[in-house]
Amino acid sequence: MIIVHHLENSRSQRILWMLEELGFDYQVKRYQRDAKTMLAPPELKRIHPLGKSPVIEDLDADGGRVVAETGAIVEYLVEKADGRLGPPPHRDSALRYRFWLHYAEGSMMPPLLLKLVLSRIPLMGKPAIKRILPMIDVHLDYVEAELSQRPWFAGDDLTAADVMMSFPLEAARSRAGLDASRPATIAWLNKVHARPAYQAALEKGGRYAYA
């Protein structure tokens, strides 16, 4: 049994989707953000010192195991599932898989997060956002070009790389200009949202603003 410590409207929605795709037995413990700060509640620090979500507890592991950080959790689940949703066998596809797995948080999320923070700063934030938007456009154009060449990020089949890329692209569609002008990316998002496993994850996770 896996327990997912799930924060509303957060990266942890990806973990629920991943678990549904893999067919693992899991339970969801939901947390709500502080209404003023929008930060995770202090209760999460009882599970992991960083007090962030997602965090999972694998009760089937010897003595139990706590795993934090979305990318680390995704890789842990791929290993636990004997490689399902992991890197494809072809080397070029496997390299694409690893690239997108890390690109999601390492390259694409930082400017999106910066834009969100700046949008909450009166007056001073607006000029700074104008400098951030071109950076985001570079990423969105790159993603569009790649998805125009193949149905999924690594190749012909869904992998954990697609799971990782879902949140930054959902965030971009919600607040950073991703629209019908990038049809391959929108088609990819619609395809993700239509998957039965994704829909099941939404039901278990509760409110999620980005779907």
N, C-alpha and C positions, 0 to 999 in steps of 0.2 A: 504493500500500500504506500502511495506517495501522497503527502500533504502539500498542497500549494498555498503559500501565504500570498494572497492575491490582493493587490491594491487597485482600486477602481481607476479606470482610464489611464492605464499604465502599460509598460512593457510586458508585464506578467501575463497579459492576455495571450501573447504568443505561446507561452508555456502551456496554457490550457489547450490551445489548438494543437500543439505538438503532441500532447498526451492523447488527445482524441484520435489523431492520425495514427498513432502507434498502438492504440487500443489498450493502454495501461489503465489499471484500476487506480483511481485517485479521488481525493477529497479536496474541497476548496474551503479555505478559511479566508473570509473577506475582511478587508480593512478599508476605511474611508479616509480621505484626505482631510486635513485640518481646513475648515471653511475659510479661514483668513490667510494662512500661509500657503495652502495647497500642498503642504508637505505630508509625508507619511506619518502616521501616529507613532508615539513612543513605544507602543506595545510591540512593534516589530523588532525592537532592540533585544527583546527577550529571546528571539529566535536567532538573530545574528547581530554582532556588535555594530555593524553599519546601519542597521535599522532601515534597510531599503527593501523594495520588492522588485523582482521576484526572488523568493527564497523557497526551496523545497526541502522537505524532510523525507528521506527514503527509509521507511520503517523496515523494509525487507533487508537492508544492508546490515552486516554484523554490527550490533551495538547501535544501529541507527546512523544516519549520515545526513548532515546539513550541507546543501550546496547553494551558493549565492552567485549572482551575476548571470544575466540572460545567456550570453554566449557559452559560459562554462556549463550552465544547466543543459542547454541544447546539446552540447557535445557529450555530456554525461548520459543523457537519455538515448542518444544515438548508440553509444557504447552498450548501454543496458539492453537496447533492442537488437543487439548483434548486428549493428551496421545499417539497419533500416533507416531511410531518409538521410543516410550518410553520403560520402563522396561517391560519384559514379565510377565505374571501373576504368573508363578511358582517361588517360592522363590529362589531356586538355580540359575535359569536363571536371576532373577532380581538382585541377588548379583553379578553375572558375569557381567551383564550390567553396574552396578555402578563401578565395578573395572576397566573395560576396558575404560569406559568413562573418568576416571581420570588418569589411567595409561598412556594414550597416551601422555599427556603433562607433567605429574608429574614424570614419570620414563623413558619413551623411548626417548622423544625429547632432554633432556639435553645432553646426550653423543653425539647424532647426531649433535646438534648445536655446541658443543665443537669441534668436529672433523672438522666441516666447518670452524670455526674460526682459528683453528690451521693450517689448510691447506693454509691459507693466510699469514702465518708467515714464511718468508724464513729461512732455516737452522734449527732454533730452533723448528719449528713446527713439523718436521718429526719424531724426537725421541719421542715427546710427543704423536703423533698420534699412534705410536706402542703400547703405553700403553692404549689408548682408545679403540682400535679395539677389544680386548678381552672382554671388557665390553659390547660393542655393540653385539658381538656374543652371549653373555649370553641372551640378550633380544630377538635376532632373533631365537635362539634355543627354548626359552620359547614360543614365538608366534607360531612357527612351531608345537610344541607339542600340543598346544591348538587347533589350526585349523585342526589338524589331527583327532580330536575327534568330530568336529561339523562343519556345513557349514558356520555359522556366529559366531561372537565372543560371543554373549549372548546365542545362541541356534540355533533353526531351521529357524529363520527369521531375515531379516535385521533390525537393530535398529540403533539408534543414536550412539551407541558404535562403530559400524562399520564406521560410518561417521567420528568419531573422530580419529579412527585408520588409516584411509586412508592416511593422510599426512605423518606421521612418516614412514610408510611402503613404500610409494612412494619415500620419501627422502632416505631411506635405499637402495632401489633398484637402485637409481640414483648414490649414492656416498658412500655407506657403506657396500657393499659386499653381499647384498641380491640377490641371483641368483637361478638357477634351482636346486641347492643342497638342497633347502628347498621348495619342490614341493607344499605342501599344502598352503604355504603363497603366492607363485606365482599364484597358481590357484585362490586363494581368490582375489588377485589384478586384475587378468584378468576378473574375474566375475564382480567385481565392475566396471571396465572400460567399460564393455560391456552393462551396464544398460542404457536404454534410457534416464533416468533422468540425469545420469552422463554425457552422451554425450551432452545433451541439455545445461547443466551447462558449459561445455567447450566452446560451441559456444557463450554463453553470456559473459563468463569471459575473453575471448581472450587468448593471449599467456600463456601457462602453461607448463613449462619444464618437469614436473614430470609425465605426463600422457603417 
